[in-house]
Amino acid sequence: MFYLKPLLSGLLATVLLLGSGLAAAVPAIQNFSTANGVPVYFIPARELPIVDVQILFSAGSVRDGERPGLAKLSNGLLDEGAGDWSADTIADRLDQVGARLSTSSRRDAASVALRSLVDPRYLQPAVETVARLLKEPSFTPDAVERVRQQMLTALQERAQSPGAIAQDAFYQALYGNHPYGSPPDGTIASLNAVTRAEVQGFHRRYYTAANAVIAIVGDLDRPAAEQLANALVGGLPKGEPALPIPLASPLTASRTLRIPHPSSQSHILIGQIGVSRADPDYDALYLGNHVLGGNGLVSQLSQEIREKRGLAYGAYSAFTPMRQAGPFLMNMQTRNDQTDTALQVAQTTLRQFTANGPDAAILEEARQNITGGFALDLAGNSKLANYLGVIAFYGLPLDYLQTHIGVINSIGLDQVKAAWQRHVQPDKLLTVIVGGGQPAPPPATGS
């Protein structure tokens, strides 16, 4: 939902930007609040008679506490019943008006998204449905058990996936007892222990007006957008904002974790704690990472590991900023007998990139690729709503869309190099390797 990659480069991107008009690619954001204080971020989009809405709550797995998976379970139950409506009733009400509802829960945020036609005959029933499931989800015992079993089945599947095993192990090893280390999907023990009362309590605490933001993109004027926002969340209690997320402690030394798995390839994750979304160095780091490992097969990691040595199909890197510092991560897959060689190449590439910075000409190509693809990142209501949701949830400036290209264009080579040297320590990396041909470990049973 929160991080969009550039899609075009060079002359083609420039032509598309000129053809579509830069103003159309960077619409202005309007900002206001509902009667009960929920911040609303709104962009009129009059091309199609539809509206996309995202309602985001600070109710992700960072709020799980001693019950990993509680946030995702609570979010997944929202459309399983509300008041005296069953899940089938909710689905029928939305189907009858052609509306689309989705829910999701990640580390920072939980969200409810609605897409509907703007004709009141269709929009009003859809909004009434969403408003009710937000305000009074029923959390019936049958529904709690059904969604619990779905999540337990998904956990069993993750326990057989080397990629999922590596990701979970990486976050847990990197963050330890910090809330970001809690697995969003939960554990078998924690999901089995969650009670209906805990789900109800989680909803009461976090699905409140003081803990929400709304992003709206669609064929509406300002008064209609205000009316829509109030109709969706006006029934929520004021509540209290969620507590700030604590700072995460960076690594003090390198560490390698090897997890046996009967796969033909090893999954390798290498990284450390990176930056928050609000960090002033994020844009410089993002631009630099486009050179290192964020631009697909032409990035430096891919060139060194795939093109020159044939060690992997691809190698990638990314910063995943959150409200507090999310990880910087390099990842790849390689044959088990090539694991140590691929790992050494990745570490050497990162060390040299951090010490020397990117080549000036390649950095300029990356800059053009990012700015050239920006218009397509915003093409269509759903893409724009996703971007607006990021801006709303992380409190980015209202002129973010207008200034983004200018900011990227203003970042020089020295600024990129300095940012990398401030935030990336190649001698303090966490490495997780899943593979080696041994039996897969059983699913985790602890919390």
Secondary structure, 3 states (H helix, E strand, C coil): CCCCCCCCCHHHHHHHHHHHCHHHHCCCCEEEECCCCCEEEEEECCCCCEEEEEEEECCCHHHCCCCCCHHHHHHHCHHHEECCEEHHHHHHHHHHCCCEEEEEECCCCEEEEEEEECCHHHHHHHHHHHHHHHHCECCCHHHHHHHHHHHHHHHHHHCCCHHHHHHHHHHHHHHCCCHHHCCCCCCHHHHHHCCHHHHHHHHHHHCCHHHEEEEEEECCCHHHHHHHHHHHHCCCCCCCCCCCCCCCCCCCCCEEEEECCCCCEEEEEEEEECCECCCCCHHHHHHHHHHHCCCHHHCHHHHHHHHCCCCCCCEEEEECCECCCCEEEEEEEEEHHHHHHHHHHHHHHHHHHHHHCCCHHHHHHHHHHHHHHHHHHCCCHHHHHHHHHHHHHHCCCCCHHHHHHHHHHHCCHHHHHHHHHHHCCCCCCEEEEECCCCCCCCCCCCC
